[in-house]
Amino acid sequence: MVGREWRSRLEDHCAALKGHRVVWWQDTDLYLVKLMRSSKRRRNTNVQQK
């Protein structure tokens, strides 16, 4: 169970585990990453305001 949670968190940040190391994806679309982070930030601020 914990492994799936970590994998999804790493995918959110465009990273993966390679052995015991965290490696960043080389083919990451920076605009897409920016959109994902901004939407996540917006959701977090909406939850905190309630």
WOJOWO-V816321 format. One line per field, one symbol per residue. psi: psi as a letter, one per 30 degrees, with the letter a starting at -180 (. if undefined). A space follows every 10 residues. Layout:
BEGIN
psi = ???
END
This chain:
BEGIN
psi = eeeeeeeeee eeghllkjcg lkkkkfhkje eeeeeeeeee eeeeeeeff.
END
